[in-house]
Amino acid sequence: MSTSTMWTTVKDELRARREARAHLNRLRADLDHYRTPADIDDLLASVDAQEGPEAELIRSVLSDNLQRYHAQQPLRRVAGL
């Protein structure tokens, strides 16, 4: 593999990673509005019939949102919220 070909391959891989990271960040921002277990369960129910990498990514982000919600519950109780 020539240096030029290798450099092009590295640039392409970095570009693909940046695009994937930007897509994930947009998806997280879009799904950040689903914060309560009821909201998350509703969306998970509608995504449940879907298959593929995008559906898995959505489930993963929603799972993170749910985990964050439960992690903050002790703080909300202490604060009286």
Order of alpha helices (4+ residues) and beta strands (2+ residues): alpha-alpha-alpha
